[in-house]
Amino acid sequence: MQRRKFLRNSALFTAMLAAGQASAFTAWKSGTQKRIALVGAGIRGTTLWGKNLVENYGKQVRFVGLCDINPGRLAHGLRYTGMQCPTFDNFDEMMRRTAPEWVIVTTVDNTHHEFIIKAMEAGANVITEKPMTTTADKCQAILDTQKRTGKEVLVTFNYRHQPHATAIKQLLHEERLGRVTSVDFNWYLNVYHGASYFRRWHGYVEKGGSLWVHKATHHFDLLNWWIGADPVEVSAYGALEHYGKNGPFRSKNCRSCPHKKDCRYYWDITKQPFLMDLYAKNEKYDGYLRDACVYREDIDIWDKMSAQILYDNGVVVNYSLTTYSPYEGWRVAFNGENGRLDSWQDIPYQKGEYTPAEQEDLHAAEMATGREEIPTEFHEIIVHDNFSPDFESIKVPKYRYGHGGGDKRMLDYLFVNPDAADPLGHMAGTRDGALSILVGIAARKSIAERRAVRLDELVKV
């Protein structure tokens, strides 16, 4: 594509998305308590956005409604979170009766758009879990509704708020490498955390948009934020070679499986009291199995993924996601005109990592909320200048809980200090949410059609 046409098309796409990017929290001011409703009483809704807010942000938040279609989870959610509010199995009724100022959306990914749009049309602003939605059409509908209603939609990209991610952003913002030209980003899910996606509804493209969207939206948002530019074209490859129909045997779920002794992915949910109360005891209402077999024949997402992403400033990203690695972590490298930046998280044998936690427990620690933590270890960032034998080692305190310390920092900014300066652009709106999911949606389309896909093919002005 000619550079002039490339830049013109990119400018049109950027202008369209800019209309949906509100300034930082114009609808939320410090020192005020907001009326909030929560839809989605699953694990994320009841922990981070439920119990955690009730216990730690009571001065800023007052829940006026809790909604879920599963009556068992709804009742459990009310008890577990400690909310003092009415419950609803009908979202429209909740909006009419409670008139919340803000709605928090933590439902199954493919329904996010429904509640985001309905909330805005009812006069509320929205905080939504990632991904913002799962398809281009749903993304367009959210952007159109926001433009029409003028309401705010905040997308909770907590990884941006990690001290480690922030330190990388600061170095790039200061142009420590000069102009960045290319990036290598590799994410590894271990055989415990990775397998969990294939046990749940995330194993279906229709539900979660595949891990290209549900999981990688985090990764693409980090890349977009770090690079400070807009992705415009994606070429991708992917396959399902490990889970699903590739398994040597299968059953309905782990509890009923006759192959427990032979399956390395057997997982005993009965040893998880919280998950038993939240999910297993409420299967009778909707049939959802939290411990479904990872070898189910109808799993249709990819378990290995690789993409090249072209940005409007010429940066090229090489990205990969693996879902059955022996260890959990990631590596990133930025190549610039004046040097290179390398960093990583949780690579067990990497210099700078000390006595890593057991792999099976890593994700549980990451998801833990409300934990005060004094870091005793560090992440390392290596900056190497061209034509120099020396390098700079930058050490950043390592937080384990709450997505590397990102959850608490994000919530403090949102609820306690919404008027604070945000020079690095930590807080994310619909523009950021759209750009992150559209990379994953483009990757799906690229695999299906065996070609490079431009993002402005997916969402039109």
BAPA-357107 format. One line per field, with one value per residue (C-alpha): residue in one letter; y, x, z. Coordinates in pm, 1 decimal. Layout:
REM BAPA-357107
rest c(a|...)
Y c(Y|...)
X c(X|...)
Z c(Z|...)
//
This chain:
REM BAPA-357107
rest c(m|q|r|r|k|f|l|r|n|s|a|l|f|t|a|m|l|a|a|g|q|a|s|a|f|t|a|w|k|s|g|t|q|k|r|i|a|l|v|g|a|g|i|r|g|t|t|l|w|g|k|n|l|v|e|n|y|g|k|q|v|r|f|v|g|l|c|d|i|n|p|g|r|l|a|h|g|l|r|y|t|g|m|q|c|p|t|f|d|n|f|d|e|m|m|r|r|t|a|p|e|w|v|i|v|t|t|v|d|n|t|h|h|e|f|i|i|k|a|m|e|a|g|a|n|v|i|t|e|k|p|m|t|t|t|a|d|k|c|q|a|i|l|d|t|q|k|r|t|g|k|e|v|l|v|t|f|n|y|r|h|q|p|h|a|t|a|i|k|q|l|l|h|e|e|r|l|g|r|v|t|s|v|d|f|n|w|y|l|n|v|y|h|g|a|s|y|f|r|r|w|h|g|y|v|e|k|g|g|s|l|w|v|h|k|a|t|h|h|f|d|l|l|n|w|w|i|g|a|d|p|v|e|v|s|a|y|g|a|l|e|h|y|g|k|n|g|p|f|r|s|k|n|c|r|s|c|p|h|k|k|d|c|r|y|y|w|d|i|t|k|q|p|f|l|m|d|l|y|a|k|n|e|k|y|d|g|y|l|r|d|a|c|v|y|r|e|d|i|d|i|w|d|k|m|s|a|q|i|l|y|d|n|g|v|v|v|n|y|s|l|t|t|y|s|p|y|e|g|w|r|v|a|f|n|g|e|n|g|r|l|d|s|w|q|d|i|p|y|q|k|g|e|y|t|p|a|e|q|e|d|l|h|a|a|e|m|a|t|g|r|e|e|i|p|t|e|f|h|e|i|i|v|h|d|n|f|s|p|d|f|e|s|i|k|v|p|k|y|r|y|g|h|g|g|g|d|k|r|m|l|d|y|l|f|v|n|p|d|a|a|d|p|l|g|h|m|a|g|t|r|d|g|a|l|s|i|l|v|g|i|a|a|r|k|s|i|a|e|r|r|a|v|r|l|d|e|l|v|k|v)
Y c(0.0|346.3|543.5|834.0|603.9|410.0|726.1|864.3|545.7|531.6|892.2|819.5|517.7|712.9|1002.3|763.0|605.1|939.9|1031.2|756.7|844.4|1063.8|1275.4|1115.8|1066.3|1385.4|1221.7|1127.4|1380.5|1328.7|1328.4|1203.7|872.2|720.3|497.7|181.4|-129.6|-448.8|-693.5|-1032.5|-1224.0|-1449.8|-1468.1|-1132.0|-948.7|-1081.9|-1049.8|-743.9|-541.3|-668.4|-769.1|-562.1|-240.1|-294.5|-346.6|-96.4|173.7|218.8|595.3|628.5|354.4|262.9|-40.6|2.6|-317.8|-658.4|-849.8|-1200.3|-1449.2|-1738.0|-1711.3|-1927.4|-1716.8|-1403.6|-1512.7|-1624.1|-1297.1|-1091.5|-1294.6|-1307.5|-941.3|-797.7|-566.4|-407.2|-373.0|-540.1|-815.9|-858.8|-1123.4|-861.6|-583.5|-346.9|-370.5|-297.2|13.5|140.4|78.5|185.3|455.3|401.2|663.9|395.5|32.9|-221.8|-496.8|-832.8|-1075.1|-1329.7|-1141.4|-1174.0|-996.8|-695.0|-482.2|-545.9|-409.6|-131.4|-1.0|-40.0|134.4|433.1|458.5|457.1|751.4|572.6|571.2|234.2|51.6|-269.1|-559.3|-642.0|-724.9|-442.0|-680.0|-967.5|-868.9|-571.4|-516.4|-503.4|-267.2|-36.1|-40.9|63.6|347.8|470.2|463.5|648.9|916.7|951.3|954.3|1129.5|882.1|752.5|395.2|297.5|-26.7|-179.8|-252.5|-320.5|-442.2|-82.0|6.1|-247.2|-67.0|-286.4|-194.2|169.9|175.5|39.7|300.9|579.7|478.8|463.0|791.3|953.2|809.5|624.6|411.9|688.4|598.8|245.7|37.9|-313.9|-517.0|-885.3|-987.9|-1347.9|-1452.3|-1795.7|-1948.0|-2251.9|-2587.6|-2490.0|-2141.6|-2208.8|-2520.5|-2333.7|-2139.9|-2465.9|-2586.1|-2280.2|-2090.9|-1925.3|-2237.3|-2116.3|-1833.1|-1733.3|-1675.1|-1508.5|-1422.4|-1677.2|-1601.7|-1361.2|-1136.4|-1250.8|-1287.2|-1108.2|-786.9|-724.0|-782.0|-576.1|-289.5|-295.0|-285.7|0.4|194.6|126.2|209.1|512.6|450.3|282.1|-71.3|-75.1|-420.4|-778.8|-1104.4|-1407.5|-1783.4|-2015.9|-2374.4|-2601.9|-2880.5|-2958.1|-2933.5|-3011.3|-3297.6|-3364.2|-3532.4|-3910.5|-3938.0|-3715.3|-3685.2|-3429.4|-3279.9|-3366.2|-3472.4|-3735.6|-3842.3|-4212.9|-4112.5|-3920.0|-4135.1|-4104.0|-3738.6|-3491.9|-3212.7|-3359.8|-3080.3|-3135.8|-2842.6|-3001.0|-2881.4|-2521.3|-2422.1|-2078.0|-2218.3|-2493.1|-2235.3|-1999.2|-2244.7|-2614.4|-2560.7|-2349.6|-2572.7|-2679.6|-2334.8|-2298.2|-2614.2|-2429.7|-2659.4|-2481.7|-2803.1|-2906.2|-3139.2|-2968.5|-3231.4|-3154.7|-3212.8|-2880.1|-2651.7|-2419.7|-2165.4|-2175.8|-2295.2|-2157.5|-1813.4|-1589.1|-1251.0|-965.3|-624.1|-311.2|29.4|363.3|491.4|200.5|-15.1|-390.4|-624.5|-997.7|-1147.8|-1499.9|-1666.1|-2020.7|-2193.8|-2504.7|-2384.4|-2541.1|-2192.3|-1875.9|-1542.8|-1315.2|-1154.0|-825.9|-655.5|-311.5|-234.5|134.3|347.5|399.7|69.9|-208.9|-266.4|-617.7|-723.6|-1023.1|-1155.4|-1488.7|-1671.0|-1913.7|-1942.2|-1577.5|-1366.2|-1147.9|-1396.5|-1544.7|-1860.6|-1832.1|-1954.0|-2295.4|-2275.4|-2402.5|-2116.9|-1826.5|-1733.8|-1752.8|-1500.3|-1276.0|-1272.8|-1209.0|-875.3|-642.9|-756.7|-511.4|-609.6|-506.2|-629.1|-816.2|-896.0|-699.0|-702.6|-610.4|-392.0|-401.5|-108.2|-154.3|132.7|71.7|71.2|21.4|-290.9|-179.5|-193.4|-34.7|-253.2|-90.8|-272.1|-226.7|-356.4|-680.2|-708.2|-1047.3|-987.7|-817.4|-848.6|-736.2|-450.3|-315.1|-375.1|-158.2|125.1|127.3|127.1|396.9|615.9|548.5|584.1|776.1|1013.1|1054.6|1416.0|1321.2|1388.5|1098.7|1196.9|845.3|779.6|487.6|512.8|361.5|437.1|301.4|402.1|185.8|-90.4|-89.6|-87.4|-380.4|-607.5|-516.9|-653.2|-987.4|-977.6|-899.7|-1195.2|-1429.3|-1299.3|-1327.2|-1694.8|-1768.5|-1585.3|-1641.3|-1278.1|-958.0|-772.8|-398.4|-275.7|-15.9|-304.6|-403.1|-77.0|192.7|568.3)
X c(0.0|128.4|230.8|-5.1|-309.4|-194.4|-178.5|-506.6|-698.1|-534.0|-634.0|-999.9|-1001.5|-833.5|-1079.8|-1373.8|-1237.8|-1145.1|-1512.1|-1560.0|-1262.7|-1384.2|-1147.7|-1041.5|-1344.0|-1534.0|-1838.5|-1667.8|-1529.2|-1328.6|-1514.0|-1845.6|-2020.3|-2168.0|-2474.0|-2352.4|-2521.5|-2332.1|-2441.1|-2267.7|-2224.7|-1943.0|-1596.6|-1468.0|-1786.8|-1820.6|-1452.9|-1276.9|-1589.4|-1810.4|-1660.6|-1346.5|-1540.0|-1775.0|-1486.2|-1232.8|-1419.7|-1740.4|-1694.5|-1686.9|-1930.3|-2285.4|-2435.3|-2801.1|-2850.3|-2700.1|-2812.1|-2752.2|-2961.5|-2860.6|-3064.8|-2820.9|-2517.5|-2720.3|-2805.0|-2447.5|-2312.7|-2524.5|-2410.1|-2044.0|-1999.7|-2185.5|-2385.5|-2692.2|-2907.2|-3190.6|-3116.3|-3257.9|-3266.4|-3379.8|-3135.5|-3398.4|-3600.8|-3291.6|-3217.4|-3575.8|-3604.0|-3257.5|-3145.5|-2769.7|-2518.1|-2267.8|-2304.9|-2024.8|-2038.6|-1878.5|-2094.0|-1990.7|-1787.7|-2032.0|-2302.5|-2094.3|-2225.5|-2587.5|-2545.7|-2303.6|-2551.2|-2860.0|-2686.7|-2588.1|-2935.2|-3079.8|-2856.9|-2573.7|-2200.2|-2024.0|-1722.7|-1668.2|-1433.5|-1214.6|-1272.6|-1510.4|-1692.4|-1617.3|-1711.7|-1670.8|-2046.6|-2088.0|-1792.0|-1948.3|-2277.7|-2104.9|-1918.5|-2234.3|-2433.3|-2166.5|-2150.9|-2530.4|-2566.4|-2244.9|-2192.7|-1857.6|-1737.8|-1424.0|-1245.3|-1049.4|-704.0|-539.8|-211.2|-131.0|-124.0|141.1|457.2|653.5|441.9|446.1|826.2|850.2|601.6|797.4|1122.8|956.2|773.8|1109.6|1240.1|1518.1|1567.7|1500.8|1226.9|1094.7|1099.2|987.7|869.3|878.0|614.6|570.3|313.4|316.6|19.5|120.5|-55.8|-266.0|-383.0|-386.3|-597.1|-852.6|-972.9|-1058.0|-1263.9|-1489.1|-1710.9|-1394.6|-1338.6|-1594.6|-1536.9|-1902.9|-1876.7|-1538.5|-1420.6|-1137.1|-821.2|-729.5|-990.7|-1061.9|-699.7|-491.3|-693.0|-474.2|-159.7|-267.2|-369.8|-27.4|137.4|-83.7|-17.2|356.3|409.2|181.8|40.8|-255.2|-248.9|-368.9|-300.9|-273.3|-143.0|-202.1|-170.9|-327.5|-425.9|-598.0|-343.9|-332.3|-677.6|-1025.9|-1058.2|-682.8|-718.2|-671.8|-1003.5|-1280.3|-1575.6|-1842.5|-1650.6|-1376.9|-1603.6|-1777.2|-1473.2|-1373.8|-1019.8|-919.5|-613.8|-487.1|-560.3|-285.0|-543.0|-776.4|-881.8|-1072.7|-1311.4|-1438.2|-1115.2|-1211.2|-1492.1|-1543.2|-1585.1|-1812.5|-2039.7|-2029.9|-2058.1|-2105.3|-2398.4|-2574.7|-2534.9|-2899.3|-3013.7|-2823.7|-2616.3|-2283.2|-1995.8|-1693.5|-1486.2|-1577.9|-1342.5|-1051.7|-1082.9|-1443.0|-1501.8|-1679.6|-1400.7|-1329.6|-1072.9|-699.9|-439.2|-134.8|-137.7|106.4|59.0|240.3|88.2|167.4|123.7|52.6|397.6|571.6|638.1|605.3|516.9|583.6|339.9|272.7|51.9|105.3|-151.1|36.9|376.9|558.6|579.4|369.0|514.3|609.2|899.3|908.2|1180.5|1168.3|1412.4|1483.5|1706.5|1945.7|1923.2|1709.2|1494.8|1438.9|1218.0|1022.2|799.0|810.4|1058.3|1182.3|1543.3|1588.9|1841.6|1663.9|1386.4|1401.7|1227.5|921.7|588.8|463.0|322.7|-18.9|-57.9|62.5|-273.8|-452.4|-205.4|-250.5|-628.0|-618.6|-772.8|-753.9|-405.2|-153.4|190.5|548.3|756.7|1077.3|1178.3|1203.5|1140.8|1432.9|1440.7|1757.9|1841.0|2132.7|2261.5|2392.4|2772.5|2815.2|2934.9|2753.3|2387.1|2161.6|1968.7|1654.6|1493.0|1122.1|955.8|773.2|411.8|242.0|-118.6|-395.6|-245.6|100.0|-31.3|-236.7|-582.6|-540.0|-369.2|-642.8|-922.6|-754.5|-726.0|-1083.8|-1259.2|-1026.4|-827.1|-1019.5|-900.9|-532.9|-305.1|-259.4|48.5|112.5|-251.9|-315.0|-693.2|-866.9|-1189.5|-1376.1|-1102.8|-851.4|-1106.7|-1186.1|-824.5|-732.3|-1020.0|-998.6|-643.7|-776.2|-1082.0|-854.5|-633.9|-934.8|-1029.4|-670.5|-655.8|-991.6|-915.3|-538.0|-452.2|-351.5|-652.7|-675.4|-858.7|-1051.2|-1217.7|-1385.6|-1522.5|-1627.1|-1661.4)
Z c(0.0|-86.1|220.5|140.2|114.7|421.9|633.2|498.1|583.0|925.3|993.8|911.0|1141.2|1421.5|1386.4|1415.8|1732.2|1886.0|1901.7|2158.5|2380.7|2663.4|2867.6|3195.1|3421.4|3353.6|3513.4|3839.0|4084.5|4401.1|4731.0|4592.3|4649.8|4337.0|4301.9|4129.5|3992.0|3907.7|3637.6|3638.1|3965.7|3850.5|4002.8|3877.6|3961.6|4315.3|4409.8|4262.0|4182.3|4463.0|4796.5|4736.6|4668.5|4961.6|5203.1|5070.1|4876.6|5077.4|5102.3|4724.0|4615.9|4715.5|4545.7|4453.3|4255.0|4171.3|3861.5|3724.4|3528.9|3758.7|4082.0|4276.3|4187.6|4249.4|4604.2|4667.9|4529.0|4765.1|5067.4|4968.7|4875.5|5172.1|4946.4|5101.9|4791.0|4599.6|4346.6|3997.2|3725.7|3472.9|3383.1|3241.4|3561.8|3770.0|3567.3|3597.6|3970.6|4089.3|3840.5|3898.7|3797.6|3698.0|3587.5|3622.6|3357.0|3440.6|3241.5|2975.8|2713.7|2423.9|2626.9|2733.9|2449.2|2547.8|2898.5|2801.9|2544.0|2764.2|3053.3|2839.6|2691.3|3043.6|3138.2|3320.7|3267.5|3242.9|3380.8|3185.1|3229.8|2934.6|2656.6|2575.8|2341.1|2100.8|1744.2|1513.3|1482.4|1860.5|1886.3|1628.7|1819.1|2143.3|1972.4|1799.5|2122.9|2314.0|2047.6|2061.2|2441.1|2545.5|2830.8|2951.0|2912.5|3103.5|3013.6|3300.7|3162.5|3497.6|3344.2|3250.1|3620.4|3721.6|3840.9|3600.3|3296.0|3402.3|3423.1|3067.6|2946.0|3118.1|2947.9|2606.7|2669.6|2743.1|2412.5|2589.8|2276.9|2028.6|1780.8|1840.1|1522.5|1620.9|1919.0|2013.1|2269.5|2382.3|2643.0|2808.9|2991.9|3194.2|3184.3|3488.0|3401.3|3026.3|3065.9|3276.0|2970.5|2797.2|3094.7|3087.1|2844.4|2714.3|2501.5|2247.5|2000.0|2024.3|2400.2|2447.5|2099.2|2150.4|2346.7|2065.9|2225.7|2581.0|2693.1|2432.0|2460.2|2767.0|2563.0|2263.0|2488.9|2655.4|2313.3|2191.4|2512.3|2522.6|2154.0|2166.2|1819.4|1650.7|1506.4|1145.9|998.7|1129.5|982.1|1202.8|1236.9|1487.5|1551.3|1802.9|1846.7|2217.6|2377.4|2243.5|1998.2|2021.9|2360.7|2401.5|2590.2|2715.4|2945.2|3034.1|3323.3|3571.1|3858.2|3646.9|3444.8|3435.0|3326.6|3639.5|3704.7|3346.9|3264.5|3347.3|3325.7|3585.3|3818.6|4141.4|4192.5|4515.7|4679.2|4597.2|4840.9|4688.4|4335.1|4461.6|4624.3|4327.9|4039.8|4121.0|4358.1|4095.5|3789.4|3820.3|3710.2|3382.0|3329.5|3333.1|3432.9|3575.8|3554.6|3199.6|3011.3|2833.8|2560.6|2463.4|2092.9|2041.3|2167.2|1873.8|1994.4|1918.2|2168.3|1983.3|1826.7|1645.4|1477.7|1311.4|1381.6|1180.2|1343.4|1182.0|1281.8|1107.0|1415.2|1351.2|1638.7|1648.3|1900.8|2025.8|2287.3|2411.1|2635.2|2753.6|2866.0|3165.1|3318.6|3327.3|3223.9|2937.0|2752.2|2567.0|2363.9|2202.4|1923.4|1873.9|1656.3|1949.0|2134.9|2277.3|2587.0|2724.1|3012.6|3139.6|3413.6|3596.0|3372.9|3642.6|3533.3|3427.5|3615.3|3868.3|3954.4|4303.5|4431.9|4206.4|4342.0|4242.6|3889.3|3992.7|4243.3|4029.8|3881.1|4215.6|4356.5|4054.5|4102.3|4479.2|4576.0|4874.0|4975.5|5117.0|4996.5|5068.1|4776.0|4853.8|4495.3|4172.9|3800.3|3579.6|3270.2|3060.2|2834.0|2596.7|2380.9|2031.9|1994.3|2368.5|2552.5|2867.4|2961.0|3219.8|3463.2|3603.5|3894.3|3968.7|4288.7|4216.3|4332.2|4315.5|4416.0|4221.1|3872.5|3975.8|4185.9|3897.3|4041.3|4350.0|4161.8|3899.1|4157.5|4367.7|4060.7|3959.5|4294.0|4528.4|4304.0|3976.7|3944.6|3961.6|3667.0|3425.1|3221.7|3088.9|3000.0|3232.9|3225.2|2924.5|2740.0|2439.7|2196.9|2381.9|2423.7|2052.5|1934.8|2157.9|2057.6|1688.8|1674.5|1801.2|1573.6|1278.0|1377.4|1369.3|1025.9|903.6|1001.0|838.8|512.8|500.2|439.9|614.1|755.9|808.7|1115.6|916.0|731.8|1057.5|1197.4|953.2|985.6)
//
